[in-house]
Amino acid sequence: MTNQLDASEIASLWTTYMNNTVYVFSVPYYMKKCEDGEIRSIIELTLEISQEILARVEQILEQEDFPLPFGFTKEDVDIGAPRLYSDRFALIQYNALAENGLFFYVLSLANSTRLDVRDFFTHCISLTTKLYNQSKNLLVKTGLANSAPTIPFPEKAEFVHRQGFLTGWFGDKRPLNAIEINQFVFNFRTAAFGRAKLMSYSQVTKSKEIREFFVRGKELCDNHIELFTSLL
């Protein structure tokens, strides 16, 4: 039985490397612009975690004689660029980063076989959970945490008796259930955050081609937001 990295492990490690080079070299820009001490501590924690994860994934790849990918570098960041986002938006951004990181690292753990790789992603989950909870606590403290809509509690547990329940949006419409609301709210928040980022990027890029790419992404987010809003 070979102990060589399999395709899933390589894919997860490669993506981890690429993502964290972005964070390691872009986070200092946000640190330099941040004026709020509590939010700055979240940004500093993000950098510390990304540096630790990047160093560990480099070690694994080098041990396997796997060539390091061409990731983000300091040449890709203009540290002296004017301030683009408020401190509060930066806080939302790094909470979203932690949220997405948790999804990715859990999936990577589930798709890994080798013990050292599983240990690595288990540690990534622990670090990212710390970042998520600390940034979420600050979002709640500052009133920026977005909660899902509330719904009345059922009077008793019930079973679905008709297949028509699954097509209830197209015939006799039924209310959304809690699971559906959960998914729509998550996707709405993701689309709204993506829209804001893409719009800001489109306003500062010097490339016409890249600007058009960002604008197209923003328009896709607009379409998603309109759909989720109509359903909610």
N, C-alpha and C positions, 0 to 999 in steps of 0.2 A: 504494500500500500504506500503510495507516494505521499510525501508531506509537502509537496510543492503547492504554492498558492494557486487556488482554482480561479476560474473566471469571475465568479461573484466576489471573491475576496479582493482580487485585483481591481475590479470596478469600484468597489467601496473605498479601498485605500487610495486609488487614483483621485476619486471625487473628493475625498477628505483632504488630500494634499492641495488640490486646486482651490477648494473653498477657503481653506485656512490661509493660503498665501494672499488671497484677497483681503481677509480680515487683518492679518499681520501688518500689511502695508497701507491699508486704508484707515484703520482705526486711529492711528496717530493724528490724522487730519481732524477727526472729530474731537479728539482730546485737546488739541491746540485751540479749537474754537469754543469749546464748552466753558460756560461761565458758572453753571450750577454745580456746587460741590458734590451733592448726593448723586446727581446724574453722572458726573465725571467719574465717580467711584465705580459705577456700573460699566462705563466705557473702559476704564483701566482693567477691571476684572475680565472683560471680553478679550482684551489684548493678551493678558496673562494666560488665559485658557487657550487661546488660539496658538500662542507661541509654544505652549507645552504639547498640544496635540500635533502641531506641525513637526516639532523635533522628534516626537515618537514615531510618526508615520514615516519620516525620512529614515529613521534608524531601521525600521522593518524592511523598507524597500531596498536600502543599501545592503542589508544582510543577505537579501535574496538576489543581489546583483541585478536588480530591476532598475532601469534608467529613470531618474527623477523627471517628472513631466516639466514642461515649460509653463510655470505658473505665473502669477502676478508678481511684479517686482516694484521696487521703489521708484523706478523710472515711469511707472504708470500712474503715479499720484503727484499732483501739484500741491504740496503741503502749504504753500503760501497763497492758494486760491482764496477768493473771498468766501465768507460764510454763506452757506447755501441753505442750511436747515436750522430751526430753533433747537434749543436743548431738549425740549419736550418731544419734538419729532425724533430726535436721536434716541431718546429713551424708548419710544415706541418701536423704533427700528431694531434695537438690540434685543428687545423682548421678542419681537417677531423672528429675529435671527435664532434665538435660543429655541423658540417653539419649533421652527423648521428643522433645526439641528437635532432635536429630540426625535422627531419622526424619522429622520435619515439614519441616525445612529442605532435606533432600535431595529430598523429594517436591516441595516448592515450586520448587526449582531445575529439576527435570525437567519441571515443568508451565509454566515461564516461557519467553517468547520474546525479549522485549526485553533488550538487552545490559546496560543499567544495572540491571535487576531481577535478571538472572542474576548479575551481579557482586555485588549486595547479598546474595543468598542464599548465594553462595560464601563471602563474608566471614562471614556468620552461621554457616556450617558450621565455618569455621576457629576462630572464637571459642568455639563450643560444644564443639568437639573438645578445646580446651584445658581447659575447665571439666570435661568428662567425664574426661579422663585424670588431672587433678590430684585430683579427688574420688575416682576409682577407686583411685588409688595410696594415698590415705589410708585408704580402706576396707580395702584389702589389708593395710596396715600395722597397722591396729587390729583385724584379724581379723573384720571385718564383711562382707567380700566373700563373696557366696553363689555357689558354683560348681555347675555341673550335675553330675549323677551320672556316674561313670566307667563305661565299658563295655569289654569285652575287644576287642582289635584283631582283625579278621578275618585268617585265614591267607592268604587270596588274594582278589582281586577277583572278584565274581560278578555275574551278570545275573538279573533277575526273569524267570521263565519262565511264570508263571501269573497270569491276571487276578485270581485269588483272593487274591493278595497285598494288593490294595486293600481287601478285605473281611475281612481276617484278624482283626479284632476281634470279629466276630459269629459266625463259624464256629469253625474250629480256630484258636485265638488264637496269633499269632506274637509274638515280642518286639518292643517298640518299636525303631525304628531311630533313628540319631543325629539326623536332621533332625526327627523327631517329638518326641524328648526335648527338643531345643533349643526348639521352639515351646511345648511344655507348660511347661517351666521358666520361660520368659519370661512367659507368661500367668499362671502361678502367682505369680510375684513381683509382677506388676502388680496382681493381685487382692488379694494379702495386704497390699500397701502401701495400696491404695485402701480396704480394709476398716478398717485402722488409722486413716486420716485421717477417714473418714466416721463412725466410732464416736466419735472425739474431738470432731468438730464437733457431733454429735447431743447430746453431754453439756454443751455450753456455750452453744448457741443459746437465745435467749429466745423464739423463735417456735415455737409448737406445730406449725404447718404445715410449717415448714422442718425441724424435728426429725423429723417423720414422713417427709419426703423423704430425709433422711440415713439414717434407719433402714432404709428400703426399699433404698437403695443398698448398705448394709452387708449386708443379707440376700442381695442378688444376688451380692455378692462371696463370701459364705459358700457359696452354691450352686456357684459356679465353683471355689472352692478344694476343695470336697468332690469335684467331678468330676475335677479335675486330680490330686488326691491318689490317687483310686482307680485312675486310669490309670497313674500313676507307681509 
